[in-house]
């Protein structure tokens, strides 16, 4: 998709969209099966939880790039705000788990499963009918509509944004309606709990979202810059989410990763000030963030494996009695 649609818009063969759409379906089903497989083989562990949610954090970035390309929409204010708004409820679901002990990816009516299938359906539609289908004017469907500039893809983007905001509201309401002292001692550990830490941790997440919106809304892009910018945000987001997941699993105070936030902040500030070539800035930040992310996750995986006495990606045979 990066090769055929480098700027998220333009002419492209249909088969990459079909491949991307089916990959979302395969990923969604495998994501639902991994826990069952772990329980079947009696290999459930915190390592599995880290892999599950850590890979989800990266997959979310990949799927959002799929849908932006499928809608044939270049990066600008609407796509930037919509993207980070969709990122928000996934992040705050782990914030909710940290403070309540329960992980909820939806509200009972619409959740991550439905969202993934909507993404798959939209991407497959571009592969079947072509990306032009999203540029069909709504006035052709509703002649009385006063906004003649609205097209089908605007409805998809607005729908995704509204659903994400509704999910976010439900998460915040659930967290602040529950008293932290009701958490069992095994769930508290050394966590920072109470309304003060709740607000502070939420503010960290909102800072990530706001800075991301500023950065991804830049429309003054050079060729290749849009993909680098979204990759940078995806890596920073995944690192931030992984740290929150780890601190929940270890029952430790949440320590937001400052280096990734600093890189993202520098890139966003440069987009506003224009001090350095935007493409060069994005490439440089990705060159730093990529190895940092790999070092970060491999270090965590190594520490978990050493502590639990297990191997990564290998099931150690158990001797019979």
C-alpha positions as CSV (number, residue, x, y, z in Angstrom):
1,X,0.0,0.0,0.0
2,X,2.9,2.3,0.8
3,X,4.4,1.6,-2.7
4,X,1.1,2.0,-4.7
5,X,-0.5,4.8,-2.6
6,X,2.5,6.7,-1.1
7,X,0.5,9.9,-0.5
8,X,-2.7,8.1,0.5
9,X,-4.4,9.3,-2.7
10,X,-4.1,8.8,-6.4
11,X,-4.5,6.0,-8.9
12,X,-3.6,2.5,-7.8
13,X,-4.3,-1.1,-8.8
14,X,-7.3,-2.7,-7.0
15,X,-5.5,-5.8,-5.7
16,X,-3.6,-4.0,-2.9
17,X,-6.9,-2.9,-1.4
18,X,-8.3,-6.4,-1.6
19,X,-5.2,-7.8,0.0
20,X,-5.3,-5.2,2.7
21,X,-9.0,-5.7,3.4
22,X,-8.6,-9.5,3.7
23,X,-5.5,-9.0,5.9
24,X,-7.7,-7.0,8.4
25,X,-10.2,-9.9,8.5
26,X,-7.4,-12.5,9.1
27,X,-5.8,-10.3,11.7
28,X,-9.1,-9.8,13.5
29,X,-9.9,-13.5,13.7
30,X,-6.3,-14.5,14.8
31,X,-6.5,-11.7,17.4
32,X,-9.6,-13.4,18.8
33,X,-8.0,-16.9,18.7
34,X,-4.7,-16.3,20.4
35,X,-6.0,-16.4,23.9
36,X,-7.9,-19.6,23.2
37,X,-4.8,-21.2,21.8
38,X,-2.8,-20.1,24.9
39,X,-5.3,-21.6,27.3
40,X,-5.5,-24.8,25.2
41,X,-1.7,-25.2,25.4
42,X,-1.6,-24.0,29.0
43,X,0.8,-21.2,28.1
44,X,-1.1,-18.1,29.2
45,X,1.2,-15.6,30.7
46,X,1.9,-11.8,30.9
47,X,4.1,-12.2,27.9
48,X,1.0,-13.2,25.9
49,X,-0.9,-10.2,27.1
50,X,2.0,-7.9,26.1
51,X,2.2,-9.4,22.6
52,X,-1.6,-9.3,22.2
53,X,-2.1,-5.7,23.0
54,X,1.4,-4.5,21.9
55,X,0.8,-5.9,18.4
56,X,-2.7,-4.4,18.4
57,X,-1.1,-1.0,19.0
58,X,1.0,-1.3,15.9
59,X,-1.9,-3.0,13.9
60,X,-4.1,0.0,14.6
61,X,-1.7,2.3,12.9
62,X,-1.5,0.0,9.9
63,X,-5.2,-0.4,9.5
64,X,-5.8,3.4,9.7
65,X,-3.3,3.9,6.9
66,X,-5.3,1.3,4.9
67,X,-8.5,3.1,5.4
68,X,-7.1,6.5,4.5
69,X,-5.7,5.2,1.3
70,X,-8.9,3.3,0.6
71,X,-10.9,6.6,0.9
72,X,-8.4,8.2,-1.4
73,X,-7.9,11.1,1.0
74,X,-4.5,12.9,1.3
75,X,-3.3,14.1,4.7
76,X,-4.9,17.4,5.9
77,X,-6.9,18.7,8.9
78,X,-9.9,16.3,8.5
79,X,-7.8,13.1,8.2
80,X,-5.4,14.2,11.0
81,X,-8.2,15.0,13.5
82,X,-10.2,11.9,12.5
83,X,-7.2,9.6,12.8
84,X,-6.1,10.6,16.3
85,X,-9.8,10.6,17.5
86,X,-10.0,7.0,16.5
87,X,-6.7,6.3,18.3
88,X,-8.1,7.9,21.5
89,X,-10.6,5.3,22.7
90,X,-8.1,2.4,22.2
91,X,-5.6,4.2,24.4
92,X,-8.1,5.2,27.0
93,X,-9.4,1.6,27.2
94,X,-6.0,0.7,28.7
95,X,-6.2,3.8,30.9
96,X,-9.5,2.4,32.1
97,X,-8.0,-1.0,32.8
98,X,-5.2,0.5,34.8
99,X,-7.6,2.3,37.1
100,X,-10.5,-0.2,37.2
101,X,-9.0,-3.6,36.5
102,X,-11.4,-4.1,33.5
103,X,-10.5,-3.9,29.9
104,X,-13.4,-2.8,27.6
105,X,-13.0,-2.2,23.9
106,X,-16.5,-1.0,23.4
107,X,-19.8,-0.1,25.1
108,X,-21.8,-3.2,24.3
109,X,-23.2,-1.8,21.1
110,X,-20.1,-1.0,19.1
111,X,-16.5,-2.1,19.8
112,X,-13.2,-3.1,18.3
113,X,-14.6,-6.1,16.5
114,X,-17.2,-4.0,14.7
115,X,-14.7,-1.3,14.0
116,X,-12.3,-3.8,12.4
117,X,-15.0,-5.1,10.1
118,X,-16.0,-1.6,9.1
119,X,-12.4,-0.9,8.2
120,X,-12.2,-4.2,6.2
121,X,-15.5,-3.6,4.4
122,X,-14.4,-0.1,3.4
123,X,-11.0,-1.2,2.2
124,X,-12.5,-4.2,0.2
125,X,-15.0,-1.8,-1.3
126,X,-12.2,0.2,-2.8
127,X,-10.7,-3.0,-4.2
128,X,-14.0,-4.1,-5.7
129,X,-15.5,-0.8,-7.0
130,X,-12.5,1.5,-7.1
131,X,-11.7,4.4,-4.8
132,X,-13.9,6.7,-6.9
133,X,-17.0,5.3,-5.1
134,X,-16.1,7.3,-2.0
135,X,-16.1,10.6,-4.0
136,X,-19.7,10.2,-5.0
137,X,-21.6,13.4,-3.9
138,X,-24.2,12.9,-1.2
139,X,-26.5,15.3,-3.1
140,X,-26.9,12.5,-5.7
141,X,-28.4,10.4,-2.9
142,X,-30.2,13.1,-1.0
143,X,-31.1,15.9,-3.5
144,X,-32.4,18.2,-0.7
145,X,-29.1,18.2,1.1
146,X,-27.8,21.8,1.2
147,X,-24.1,20.9,1.4
148,X,-23.3,20.0,-2.2
149,X,-19.6,19.5,-1.4
150,X,-20.2,16.5,0.9
151,X,-19.2,13.2,-0.6
152,X,-19.6,9.6,0.8
153,X,-16.2,9.4,2.4
154,X,-17.0,12.5,4.5
155,X,-19.8,10.4,6.1
156,X,-17.4,7.6,6.8
157,X,-14.9,9.9,8.5
158,X,-17.5,11.7,10.5
159,X,-19.2,8.5,11.6
160,X,-15.8,7.1,12.8
161,X,-15.1,10.3,14.7
162,X,-18.5,10.4,16.4
163,X,-18.3,6.8,17.4
164,X,-14.8,7.3,18.9
165,X,-16.0,10.3,20.9
166,X,-19.0,8.4,22.2
167,X,-16.7,5.5,23.3
168,X,-14.3,8.0,25.0
169,X,-17.1,9.6,26.9
170,X,-18.3,6.2,28.2
171,X,-14.7,5.3,29.3
172,X,-14.3,8.5,31.2
173,X,-17.7,8.2,32.8
174,X,-17.0,4.6,33.9
175,X,-13.6,5.4,35.4
176,X,-14.8,8.4,37.4
177,X,-18.0,6.8,38.6
178,X,-16.0,4.0,40.3
179,X,-14.2,4.4,43.6
180,X,-10.6,3.4,43.4
181,X,-10.6,1.9,46.9
182,X,-12.9,-0.9,45.6
183,X,-10.0,-2.4,43.6
184,X,-8.8,-5.6,45.3
185,X,-5.3,-5.4,46.8
186,X,-3.9,-7.7,44.2
187,X,-5.0,-5.2,41.5
188,X,-3.6,-2.1,43.3
189,X,0.0,-3.1,43.9
190,X,2.1,0.0,43.6
191,X,-0.2,1.8,41.2
192,X,-1.0,5.5,41.4
193,X,-4.7,5.6,42.1
194,X,-7.3,8.2,42.9
195,X,-8.8,11.1,40.9
196,X,-5.6,13.0,40.8
197,X,-3.6,10.2,39.0
198,X,-6.6,9.5,36.9
199,X,-6.7,13.0,35.6
200,X,-2.9,13.2,35.2
201,X,-2.7,9.9,33.3
202,X,-5.6,11.0,31.1
203,X,-3.9,14.3,30.4
204,X,-0.8,12.4,29.2
205,X,-3.0,10.5,26.7
206,X,-4.8,13.7,25.6
207,X,-1.4,15.4,25.1
208,X,-0.3,12.6,22.8
209,X,-3.6,12.9,20.9
210,X,-3.5,16.7,20.6
211,X,0.2,16.8,19.5
212,X,-0.6,14.0,17.0
213,X,-3.5,16.0,15.6
214,X,-1.3,19.1,15.1
215,X,1.3,17.0,13.4
216,X,-0.9,14.8,11.2
217,X,-3.1,17.8,10.1
218,X,-0.2,19.4,8.2
219,X,-1.1,19.7,4.6
220,X,2.1,21.3,3.4
221,X,3.8,18.0,2.7
222,X,6.5,17.0,0.3
223,X,6.4,13.7,-1.5
224,X,6.9,10.8,0.9
225,X,6.4,12.9,4.0
226,X,2.8,11.9,4.8
227,X,3.7,8.2,5.2
228,X,6.8,9.1,7.3
229,X,4.7,11.3,9.5
230,X,2.0,8.7,10.2
231,X,4.7,6.1,10.8
232,X,6.3,8.3,13.4
233,X,3.0,8.9,15.2
234,X,2.2,5.2,15.0
235,X,5.5,4.2,16.7
236,X,5.2,6.9,19.4
237,X,1.6,5.8,20.0
238,X,2.6,2.1,20.3
239,X,5.4,2.9,22.7
240,X,3.1,5.0,24.9
241,X,0.4,2.4,24.9
242,X,2.9,-0.5,25.6
243,X,4.2,1.5,28.6
244,X,0.7,1.9,30.0
245,X,0.0,-1.8,29.5
246,X,3.2,-2.8,31.2
247,X,2.6,-0.5,34.2
248,X,-0.8,-2.0,34.6
249,X,0.5,-5.6,34.4
250,X,3.3,-4.9,36.9
251,X,1.0,-2.8,39.1
252,X,3.5,0.1,39.0
253,X,3.1,3.9,38.7
254,X,2.6,5.0,35.1
255,X,5.7,6.6,33.7
256,X,4.9,8.1,30.2
257,X,7.8,7.6,27.8
258,X,9.3,11.1,27.4
259,X,11.7,10.5,24.6
260,X,9.0,9.5,22.1
261,X,6.8,12.3,23.2
262,X,9.7,14.7,22.8
263,X,10.4,13.5,19.2
264,X,6.7,13.9,18.3
265,X,6.6,17.3,19.9
266,X,9.7,18.4,18.0
267,X,8.2,17.2,14.7
268,X,4.9,18.9,15.4
269,X,6.6,22.2,16.4
270,X,8.6,22.1,13.2
271,X,5.5,21.6,11.1
272,X,4.1,24.9,12.6
273,X,7.4,26.8,12.5
274,X,8.9,25.4,9.3
275,X,12.5,25.7,10.6
276,X,13.6,22.4,9.0
277,X,12.6,20.6,5.8
278,X,9.5,18.7,6.9
279,X,10.4,15.5,5.1
280,X,13.9,15.5,6.5
281,X,12.5,16.1,10.0
282,X,10.0,13.2,9.6
283,X,12.7,10.9,8.3
284,X,15.1,11.8,11.0
285,X,12.6,11.3,13.8
286,X,11.6,7.9,12.3
287,X,15.3,6.9,12.1
288,X,15.5,7.6,15.8
289,X,12.1,6.3,16.9
290,X,12.3,3.0,14.9
291,X,15.4,1.6,16.7
292,X,14.2,3.1,20.0
293,X,10.9,1.2,19.7
294,X,12.6,-2.1,18.8
295,X,15.1,-1.7,21.7
296,X,12.2,-0.9,24.0
297,X,10.0,-3.9,23.2
298,X,12.9,-6.4,23.0
299,X,14.1,-5.3,26.4
300,X,10.7,-5.8,27.9
301,X,10.2,-9.2,26.3
302,X,13.6,-10.3,27.5
303,X,12.9,-9.2,31.0
304,X,9.5,-11.0,31.1
305,X,11.0,-14.2,29.7
306,X,13.9,-14.1,32.2
307,X,11.5,-13.5,35.1
308,X,9.0,-16.2,34.1
309,X,11.6,-18.7,32.9
310,X,10.0,-19.0,29.5
311,X,11.1,-18.6,25.9
312,X,9.7,-16.1,23.4
313,X,7.6,-17.6,20.6
314,X,8.5,-21.1,21.7
315,X,6.5,-23.5,23.9
316,X,8.9,-25.5,26.1
317,X,7.8,-29.2,26.1
318,X,6.6,-30.4,29.4
319,X,7.9,-33.7,30.8
320,X,5.4,-36.3,31.7
321,X,5.0,-37.5,35.3
